[in-house]
Amino acid sequence: MQESKSFDDCRYSDELLIAIKAGREDAFSFLFVKYYSNLFSYAYRILNDREDAKECIQLTFCHFWDIRKGLEINDSIKSYLYRAVYNNCITILRHKKFLAKYEVKGLLDFYFSSIVQDPSAEMRFTESEAKHIILNSIDALPKKCREIFVKCKIKGQSYSDVANDFDISVKTVENQMTIAFKKLRVKLKSTLNIFIIF
């Protein structure tokens, strides 16, 4: 009982990590209980399926325990777990071909690369809310800029193909994409209060 309390009083995650690496099951149980709920919510917002979210969390913690002796965590255990959950979510989505459930594959990629990889930002928004914000931001782009962005980023066309479609130069496409990214970065930063990295 005293050991469990000591983990509650622990101010640094590296102390907990040392105990786990030493094989302390009580330390691992403390970690599981401490982060399970938030990690499950995070996984569920990405996967939109409770069973898949449970599977993701189980995989994450099982792997964490399996490799505990060789773990090297540069940030906090919390950050490490969120990143591991994110990676496992992507694996589950790809394995079960859930990408087809989304309206636009490019939007999913945009969402993952821009929002979900920042857990603190993602936890403030559900997937549907974020998607709505992104779509509105894209719709607000100037007409030509929006059309080029959709073809390149959403439909996945190459810059040269898009240039041929519009009978413009590749340089013009590059310039329009730069404009689109700048406008979206400003819009999403102000709306979601996060930094978007393209």
C-alpha positions in Angstrom: 0.0 0.0 0.0 2.9 2.3 0.9 4.5 1.6 -2.5 1.4 2.6 -4.4 1.3 5.9 -2.6 4.9 6.6 -3.4 4.0 6.4 -7.1 1.2 8.9 -6.5 3.7 11.2 -4.8 6.2 10.7 -7.6 6.9 14.1 -9.4 9.0 12.8 -12.2 8.1 10.1 -14.7 11.7 8.9 -14.9 11.3 7.5 -11.4 8.3 5.5 -12.5 10.1 4.4 -15.6 13.1 3.1 -13.5 10.7 1.0 -11.4 9.0 -0.4 -14.5 12.3 -1.2 -16.2 13.2 -3.1 -13.0 10.1 -5.3 -13.5 7.9 -3.7 -10.8 4.4 -4.8 -11.7 2.9 -2.5 -9.2 4.6 0.4 -11.0 3.3 -0.8 -14.3 -0.3 -1.2 -12.9 -0.1 2.3 -11.6 0.9 3.6 -15.0 -1.9 1.6 -16.6 -4.6 3.0 -14.3 -3.2 6.5 -14.4 -3.3 6.9 -18.2 -5.8 4.3 -19.5 -8.9 6.5 -19.5 -7.3 9.4 -21.4 -5.5 7.1 -23.8 -8.7 5.2 -24.5 -10.5 8.5 -25.2 -7.7 9.6 -27.5 -7.7 6.3 -29.4 -11.5 6.3 -29.7 -11.6 9.7 -31.2 -9.2 8.5 -33.9 -10.7 5.0 -34.5 -14.4 5.8 -33.8 -14.8 2.2 -32.5 -14.7 1.2 -28.8 -13.4 -2.3 -29.4 -10.7 -1.1 -31.7 -9.8 1.6 -29.2 -9.5 -1.1 -26.4 -7.4 -3.3 -28.6 -5.1 -0.3 -29.4 -4.6 0.5 -25.7 -4.0 -3.2 -24.9 -1.4 -3.5 -27.7 0.3 -0.3 -26.5 0.7 -1.3 -22.9 1.6 -4.9 -23.7 4.3 -3.8 -26.0 5.5 -1.2 -23.4 5.9 -4.0 -20.8 7.5 -6.3 -23.3 10.3 -3.9 -24.2 10.5 -2.2 -20.8 14.1 -3.1 -20.2 15.4 -1.4 -23.3 13.1 1.6 -23.2 14.7 4.9 -24.0 12.3 7.8 -23.4 13.5 11.3 -24.1 10.3 13.1 -23.2 7.8 12.0 -20.6 6.1 8.6 -20.3 2.8 10.4 -21.1 4.1 11.7 -24.4 5.6 8.4 -25.3 2.3 6.6 -24.6 0.3 9.1 -26.7 2.7 8.7 -29.6 2.6 4.9 -29.3 -1.2 4.9 -29.2 -1.3 7.2 -32.3 1.0 4.8 -34.2 -1.1 1.8 -33.2 -4.2 3.5 -34.3 -2.8 4.1 -37.7 -1.7 0.5 -37.9 -5.3 -0.6 -37.0 -6.8 1.7 -39.6 -4.6 0.6 -42.4 -4.9 -3.1 -41.5 -8.6 -3.1 -41.5 -8.8 -0.7 -44.4 -10.9 1.8 -42.5 -9.6 4.5 -44.7 -12.5 3.8 -47.0 -14.9 4.9 -44.3 -13.8 8.5 -44.6 -15.2 10.8 -47.3 -11.9 11.9 -48.5 -8.6 10.0 -48.0 -6.6 13.2 -48.3 -8.6 14.9 -45.6 -7.8 12.0 -43.2 -4.1 12.3 -44.0 -4.4 16.1 -43.5 -6.2 15.5 -40.2 -3.6 13.0 -38.9 -0.6 15.1 -39.9 -1.9 18.4 -38.7 -4.0 17.7 -35.6 -3.9 14.2 -34.2 -0.1 14.2 -33.8 -0.6 16.9 -31.3 -2.5 15.1 -28.5 -3.0 18.3 -26.4 -4.7 19.9 -29.4 -6.6 16.8 -30.5 -8.1 16.3 -27.0 -9.9 19.6 -27.4 -11.7 18.5 -30.5 -13.5 15.5 -31.7 -12.7 14.1 -35.2 -15.9 15.4 -36.6 -15.4 18.9 -35.2 -11.8 19.0 -36.6 -13.0 17.8 -40.0 -15.7 20.4 -40.1 -13.2 23.1 -39.3 -10.7 21.9 -41.9 -13.3 21.7 -44.6 -14.6 25.2 -43.9 -11.0 26.5 -44.0 -10.4 24.8 -47.3 -13.7 26.2 -48.7 -12.7 29.7 -47.6 -9.6 29.6 -49.9 -9.8 31.7 -53.1 -11.4 29.7 -55.9 -8.4 28.9 -58.0 -6.2 28.3 -55.0 -8.8 26.0 -53.5 -9.2 24.0 -56.7 -5.4 23.5 -57.0 -5.1 22.6 -53.3 -7.9 20.0 -53.6 -6.4 18.4 -56.6 -2.9 18.2 -55.1 -3.6 17.6 -51.4 -7.0 15.9 -51.4 -7.0 14.0 -54.7 -3.3 13.3 -54.6 -2.5 14.5 -58.1 1.1 15.6 -58.9 1.9 19.2 -59.4 2.7 18.5 -63.1 -0.7 16.9 -63.7 -2.5 19.7 -62.0 -0.5 22.2 -64.1 -1.6 20.4 -67.3 -5.2 20.3 -66.1 -5.3 24.1 -65.7 -2.8 24.8 -68.5 -0.5 26.7 -66.2 3.1 26.2 -65.2 4.3 23.9 -62.4 5.8 27.0 -60.7 2.3 28.5 -60.6 0.9 25.4 -58.9 3.7 25.6 -56.4 3.0 29.2 -55.7 -0.7 28.5 -55.2 0.0 25.6 -52.9 2.3 27.9 -50.8 -0.5 30.5 -50.6 -3.0 27.8 -49.6 -0.7 26.4 -46.9 -0.1 29.9 -45.5 -3.8 30.8 -45.4 -4.7 27.4 -43.8 -1.9 27.7 -41.3 -3.2 31.1 -40.2 -6.8 30.0 -40.2 -6.3 26.7 -38.3 -3.9 28.3 -35.9 -6.4 30.9 -34.9 -9.3 28.5 -34.8 -7.7 25.5 -33.2 -5.1 27.4 -31.2 -2.3 25.1 -32.5 0.6 25.4 -34.8 0.1 23.5 -38.0 3.2 22.1 -39.7 3.1 21.3 -43.4 
